[in-house]
Amino acid sequence: MAGTVRQNLSQKQSQRLALTPQLTQSLKVLAMNSQELELYIEESLESNPLLELDADNTPRQSEDTSVSQQKEDWREQGDNRWETMYQNGSQFDGMPDPDQQWKDEQSLSESLHEQINQQPMNDKERAIAHAIVDSLEDDGYFRVTADEVIQAVDYEGVTEADVVHVLECIVQELEPGGIGARDLTECLLLQISDDDVSAMLVRQMLLYHADKLADDEVLMQEMHCSSEELIAARHLLRRLDPFPGHGLRGVENIYVQPEIIFRIVDGEVEVDVPKSGWRGLKVSEQWAGKTWTGKDREFMDAASQEAKWLLSALDQRSETLMKVGLCLAAKQRLFLEHGVLGLKPLTLQVVAEEVGLHESTISRVTNGKYAQTPLGLIEMRCFFSAGLPTRGGGMISVHRVQQRVKTLIESEPIGRPISDQAISDRLQAEGIGIARRTVAKYREQLGLPPSSQRRRAVKTRLSQSRR
């Protein structure tokens, strides 16, 4: 018997977010960086007859001042990128376009390979050095395993010891300083070549007192230094570059404008959202009072609405950037003052709750955008860092936990490597909530082999030394 088909009518109530054209445009403007926004404004000016730029309110002078200030900041930090872009005067005095200058410059990767070719070494070491440079990540760090380098080298008989030797004795000696480091502490230490008081104090701070960075009294007592010597050491620490791989692949060498500027003035962090050329954008009064009919009226009404929406979206963008900037200044003050070692755990959700916005909005504000800080021009995502809970109810940054894992492994007895579970137990005894698999993940990120491989490596070295 054939089955019967029944049709029923029913009602279902549900909630769905409908994006209005105004909201869509606002989100689009918010997600743009300064360069993308400038292009978008130019396109809007061409397509919308009711938009115009007020030359009297366009902040060209302040824009030039901002560029000069950034140039001075880079000079103080020992960076020659601004000198390259603006040598012999301003870009407006007959100089070529800065974007074209960047394209003509040698990438960092090309420079490193050239340095390797110019130094005396045997063919085996040269092949390993080139392979290591090719394996570096975009920030300049070496995070792959020795086995991966060995597989990439077109040379017979390469061992793990060979890779480590070339990394530490050749690649890490290349310019810029810090290239090829396996973690942040090693990166900063590689950039300190002097033996004066400031350099010695910075080494002590990085190796033994990273968790006391904000306490001047404790640092002076434990390092036996004066207040003036500590200030000089802090100044040197701020000049070190935690991301030496700028332009490694030839794609970072681009001209960017900061969305937010952080300055430290009289011990306080000041936040500024720099002015841009579109700040003089306004609704034109040229057609005020004119009566339109038919299709012309529909077009002009739509143009008027779009112009008002755009101006509103630009105001909201600036206001949101300022809110986020003030929150980041409060949450990451130690980071702005002392560098990456002062970075605290911070997530998009925490900032969103602080400023009263959705997490996706904070993501749009920070993604692909840069901030000018006392540390230099950095991506805004650098303000965020995951954290692990501590026994006292607080949080500790992942970076500090990684450094603790590395310290425990480096201090293990020869021939008796400590396991990931033992490291987890040790950290939990110190009040840090961390699982064994998390320890294994951090160890791999640091480029450290498991305990079994470390035990075999020690046995191999001992057998070779007996021969």
N, C-alpha and C positions, 0 to 999 in steps of 0.2 A: 504494500500500500504506500502510495507516494506521500511524503511528508508535506505538511502545509506550512506556508510562510506567513508569519504574522508581523504586522507593522504597528509599532506603538509610538505615540508622541509623548515626549517627556521634556521637562524643563530642568536646566542645570545652572546653578549660580556659581560663578567663579570670578576671581580678581585677576586682572591683567594690566600691566603697565603699558600705557599708550604714549609713545614719544611724540610730543607736538613738534612742529617745525622749529619753534623757538628753543625748546629744550635740546633738540638735535643739534642746532647750530651752536648753542652754548657748550655742549659737550665736545663738539668738534674743535672749537676755539681753545678750550681748556687743554686738550690733548696736544696741541701744536707747540713746538718750540719756537723760539724767537724768529729763526730764519723762515720756518714754514709760515708763521703768522704774517711776516712782512710780505711774502709772496701772495698770501691769501688776501691781504688788504689791497695790494696792487690790482689783483683780479677783480675785487669788489668795486674798486674805484672805476675801473674800465667798464664794468657791466651795469653799474647802478648810477644813473644820472643825479640822484639825490645825495650822493656822498661826495665830500670834498675834503681836502686838507687845508687847514688854516695855517698859513706860513708863519704867522705871528706866534702861534702856540706850539709849533713843532720844535721840540727841544734839541736842535742840532748842536748847540753849544754844550749842553750838558752831556750829550752823547759823546762828543769829542773829549770832554773832560773825563768821562768814564773810561774811554779807551786809554787816555794818558795815565789814569790811575792804575789800570790793569797792567800797563806797560811797566810802570814803576814797581808794582808788586812783583812781577816776574823778575825784574832786575835784582831786587833785594833777595830773591830766592835763588839766584845764580842760574836762572834759566835763560837761554839765548833765543827762544822762539820769537819773542816780541822784537828783539833786535833784528832778527832775520826778516821779519815782516815789514818793519818800519825803518830799516836802515836808510841813512841819508835823508830823513825827513818823513813827513806824513804821506800816506797813500794817496792823498789828493794833490800832491805836488808833482805830478807827472810820473808817479810810481806805477808799476804794473799792478794789476788786480791781485790782491793777496791770495785769493783762492788758486790762481794760476801759479803763484810762487810756491804754494804748498805742493802742487802737483809736480813741479819741476824738481823738488828736493828729493834727496835720497831717503828711502825708508830706513827705519832702524834695522830691520832684518837684513837689508842689503849692506848696511854699514857694518853689522856684526860679521857677516860672511867675508867682507873685504878685510876687516881687521884680522880674521883668522888666516886668510891667504897671505897677509903681509908679515906674519910672525913665523920665526923659525920653529919647526917641529917636524916629526916624521910623518909619513903618509897615513899611518894608522891613527895617530892622534888627530890629524887634520880631518880625516873622515868622521871620526867620532864627534869632534867639535862642531862640524857642519850639521850632523844629525841632531845634536843637542839643541842647537839654535833653531832648527826647523821644528823641534818638539815643544818649544817654549809657548806658554799661553799668552794671550793678548796683553796681560799685565806685566809680562816679563818673567814670570815665575816658572820654575822647573818642577812639574808635578807628575810627570810620568815615571814609570819604573825603569830601572836599568835594562831589564829584559826587552822592553819596547824599543829602547834606543839600539840595543844590540841587533834586533831584528831589522831595524831601518838602515843599519850600516852595511855597506857593500864591501865588507872586509872580513877575512877569516881570522879566527882565533881571538875575537874580542870578548873580554870578560867583564863582570860587574865591577871589579876593581879598576879596570881601565876606564870605564865610564865615569866612576866617581873621581878618579885622578884628573881626567880631562875637564870635568865640570868644575872642580875646585881650583885647579891650577891654571886653567886656560880660559874657559868661558867666563868664570866669575871675575877674571881680571880684565875683561873687556870693558869698554865704555858704552853706555853710562854705568856708573857704579850701582851695584845692587842687582844687575841683570843675572839671571840664572839662579837666583836664591830659591831655597826650598820652602821658606816660610818668611813671615814678616820680620821677625827678629834678625834672622840671617841677612835679609835684604838691607835692613838699616845698618847693621854692623859692617857690611861690605862697603858702605859709603863713607865710613869713618877711617881715614888713612893717617890722620895726625896723632901725635902722642902728647898733646898739651893737656892741661887740666880739664878743659871742657870735654874733649874727646874721651878721656878716661872716665869722667863722671857719666857721660851718656852710655858708655859701655856698661857701667855698673847698673844704671837705671834699667837698661834693656834686659840684662841678664838676671838681675837679682831683685829689683825693686819695681817691676812693672805694675804690681798691684797697689803700690803706695804713691802713684804718680801725682795725686792731687794734694798730698800732705807734705808741705814744705818742711815743717819742723821735723817730722820723722825722717825725711830724706837727708836733711842736713846732719842729723844726729848719726844715722847709720852710715852715711858716706863720708862723714868727717869733713864737711866743706862749709864755706861761708854762704851767706845769702847772695852775695854778688856772683860767686862761682856757680851757684845753682841757677841763677837767672841766665848766665851765659850758656850753661849747659842746655837749658830749656830752649834757648834761641837756636842753638845748633841742632837740637832734636827736631824742631819745627821745620828746619831747612831740608831735612832728609826726605826723599821721595819714596813713599810706600808703593808706588806703582810705576816702576822704571821702564815699563814696556810701551810707553807712549809711541804710537806710530809704528809698532812692530811689523804689522802686515801692510803698512802703507795706506790704511783706511782711517787711522785716527788723526792724521795730519790735516785737519779741517778747521776752518775758522768758526768758532762758536761764540755765542753771546751768553753771558750769565743771566739766568732768570731771577736769581736772588743774590744779593751781595751781603756777606757777613763781615763786619768789622769789629775789632776789639778796641774800644776807646776808653781810657781811664779805668780799665778793669771790667768794663761792661760790654756786652755783645750788642751791637747795633745791627738792625736788619733793614735792608732797603731793596725795593723792587725797582730796578733802573728804568728810566724813561726810554722810550723808543720813538721812531718817527711817526708811528700811528697815533701817538697821543694827541696830535692835532686834528684827528678825524672828527668830522661833524656833519650834521645834516645841512645840505645847501639851502640857502634862502632865495636862490635865483628864481625858483618857480613858485614862490609863495604868492598866494592870492590868485593864481591863474586857474581858470575853470577848464576841466578836461571832460570829454564825453566819450562814450563808446569804449572801444578797445584801448584808447589812450588812457582813459580814466582807470580801467582795470590794471594796466601796466604800472601807472604812477602810484596807485594805491598799494600794489604789491611791493614796489620799490621802496615806498615810504615805510612799510611794515618791516621789510628786511633790513633797512638802514637802522631803524630803532632797535631791532633785535640784536644786530651786530654791535652797536654801541653798548647795549646792556650786557652782552656777552663779554665784551672787552673789560668792562668795569668789574664784572664778577670774577673774571680771570685774575685781574690784579689784586682784588680783595682776597681771593682764595690763596694766591701765592704768598701774600703777606701773612695770612693766618698760619699757613704751614711753616713759613720761615720763622715766625716767632716761636712756634711750638718746637721746631728743630733746634733753635738757639737755646731754649730752656732745657730740653732733654739731652742735648749733646754738647753742652758747653765745654766739658773736658776734652772732647774730640777737637773742637775748634781751637782750644788753647794749646793742647799738647800733642795732637796728632792721633794716629790710629790706635795707639796704646790706651788712649782715653775713651775709646768708643764703648758705649753702653748698649746692652740689648735693647732694640727698639723695632717694633713692627708697624706695618701700615695700619693695622687695626687700632693700635694704641693712639697713633696720631689722629686717626679718624674720630675716635671717641673724644679726644681732647679738644678738637676744633669743631665738633658737631657736624661732621660731614660723613658721607658714605666711604667705605674703604676703596671702592672702585674710583671714586673721585680723587682720593689721595694718590692712587696709582697713576691716574692720568696726569696729575700735577707733577709727579716726580719722574715718570718714565721718559728717558731720552732727553732730559734737561740737565743743565749744569748750574753750579753755584760758585761764585767767587768767594773764597775764604782766605783766612790768614795762612792756610796750608797751600793755597794755589787754586787753580780752576779744577773742580772735581765734579763727577756725576752725582746727582742728588741721591741716587740709590746707595751711595757710599755711606749715607747717614743711618742706614738701616742694617741691623745685625740681629741674627737669631740669638737666643739665650737658653740657658738651662737653669732649672730651679735649684736653690740652695736650701739647706736645712733650716735656716732662719727665716724662710719665706721670701727671700729676695731672688734676684736673678744674676747670673754671671755670663759674660759674653762667650760665644763659641770660640772666638779667637784665643781667649785666655785659657780655656779648657784644652784647646789644641796644643798650646805652648806647654801646659802642664803634662800632657801625654808625652810630648817630645822629650821633656826633661826627664821623666821617669824612665823612658827607654834608653836615653843616652847615659843615664847613671846606673844602669843595670850591671850586675857583676859579669865579668868576662866569662863566657861559656855557660852562663845561667840566665838566659833571656827571660824577661817577665812576660807572661801571657796577657792577652786582652782582658780576660776575666780578672786576673790579678790587678790589672790597672783599674778596672771598673771598681773592684772592691776597695782599692786604695783611695780613689776619688770619692766614693760614697762615705768612707771613713772621714774624709776631709769636709764632708757636708755637701758634696755636689751629686745631685741625682742623675746618674748616667748608666745606661745599660751596656752590656758587653758589645753588642752589635754596633752601638754608637761609637764606642772606642775604636772598633775595627774600621768604621767609616772615616773617622778623623785621622787614624793612622795612615790609611790609604791616601787621603787627601794630602798628607804631609810627605808622601813618597817613601814611607818607611815600610819595610817588609815585615811579615808576620814572624812570630817567635821561632817557628821551625826553620825558616830561611835564615834568620839571624844566627841560629845555632849552627847550621851547616856552614855558613860563611866563616864563622870563627874556626871551626874544625879545618876548613880548607886552608885558611891563612896559617894555622899552626903547622899543618902538614907541609905546606910549602916552605915555611921558615926552617923546619928541621932538615929539609933537603939542602 
